[in-house]
């Protein structure tokens, strides 16, 4: 990161300012170094298209749109028209686990519901894809170090 700037949401205008003296600084690369860097940059920044690399994204989407129908690998695999074994194998090939994806999606959804709604914790747990409130509270505390109530109160105070 070259310039750090706080992100302000719902602002009428967003900008980043820096001292114009940065424009007078000498270049640190000569033309040959720049060309060499550009030759290596393209393969690093552009990933080859592979259909199998899309599975993690499809899993995330299924977990977001069908939280009540994706409690088990078997339910999720059926939703994606594949076997649970194929689901786990292809996710492993992509370098991610089903549990990590479930945690990522559930945590994000839970935090969103806690901060943007006043739903009871039991309904937040169901909305995040948990079958019961106790397992949700235990998982949430493992993710954030706070109970859902503590997280909600802390988030509400930050907005004031």
N, C-alpha and C positions, 0 to 999 in steps of 0.2 A: 504494500500500500504506500503510495507516494504521498498522498494528502489524506489526512483523516478528517472526516466531516460527520457530524451527527445526522442521522436520518430522522427527519420530521415528517410524520404522516398527517394527512388532512390539513396541510398548510396551503395557503393560497398561492404561494410561490416557493420554489426550491432553487437554490443556487450554491455554487462553490466558488470561493474567492481565494486567490493566492497572490503573493507579491510578484509584481512584474519583473523583478530582478531575476527570477527563475528563467525568463526568456533570454537573458544575456549570458547565462552560463555556457561554457564551452561544451561541445558534444564529446561524449566519452568514447565513441566508437568511430573508427574511420570507415570508409566505404567498403573495404574488403571484409572487415569484421561484420558490418551490417549485412552484407550479402551472405556470408557464411551462416549467420544467425537465422536469416530468413529461410535458407535452404533446410535447416533443421527444424524450424518452427512449425511448418505446415503439418508434418506427420504427428507432431506433438499436440497440436490444437484441433485437428480434424480427425475424428475417429471414423474408422471404416464402418459403413452400415452393415449391421448383421442383425437379422431378424431375431435371433435368440437373445440378443442383448436388450431387447425390449421387454422381456418377461418381468424384471423387477418393477418396471413402471406399470405394467399391467396389473401386477399384484398390488401395488400401492393404490391404484385406481379402484380395484375390486374391494380392497379393505375400506376405502373411503366411502364408496357408494353402497356397500352391502355389509355394514358392520355386524348386523345380527345373523348373517348367513355365512360368516367366515371365521367361526371359532376354531375350527380344526383344519388341518392340512387337507383332509379328505373333502370337506365342504368347499374349501377354496379351490382345490384342484378340479372338482366337479364343475364349479362355476367357470373355470378357465378351460374346460374340456380337455383335461389331461389327468394322468394318474398322479397320486401323491408322490410316488417314487420319482417320476419324471419332473415334477415340480421342484422337489428338493435337489435333484441332480442338476437341473438347468440353473437354478438359483446359485448353487455352489460354483458352477462354471462362470457365473457372472461375479463371483466374489462376495456374495451376500447370503445371509441366512433368512429363512422365513420368519423366525422369531425376531430378528433385528428389524425387518420391515414392519412386522406387526407392532413392535414397540414404538418405532418411529411414527407411524400413522396414528396409533392410539394416543400417544403422548401429545402430538400436535392437536388432535381433535379435542382431547380432554382439556388442554390449556385454553383452546379457543372457546369451548363451552363455558369453562369456569370464568373467564374474563369477560365474555360478551353476553352471558345470560345469567339469570338468577335461578336456574333450574336446581332442584335438590340434587345432592351428590348421587343418589341412587339413579336418577335420570341421566346425569352426566356419565356415569359408569356405563349405562346401557348405550348411550349415544356414542361412546368411545369404543364400543365393541366388547364390553365385559359382561359376563353372565351374572356376576354378583358384585355387590358394593365392597365387600371385604377384600376381594382379590384386587379390585381397582385401587383401593386406598393403599394397599401394600405395594403394588406396582408403581403407583404415582410417587409414593414416598421414596422408593428406590431410584426413580428417575430424577427427582428434583430435590430430595432431602426435606421436603415439606409435605404435610397432608394437603389434600385438595382444599380444605377450608382455609388453611394458612396461606396457601398460594393465592386463593381468591382474594383474601383480605389484603395481602401484600400488593397484589396487582391493582386493586381498587384504590389503595392509598397513593400509588404512583400516578394514577390518572388525575388525582385532585389537584 
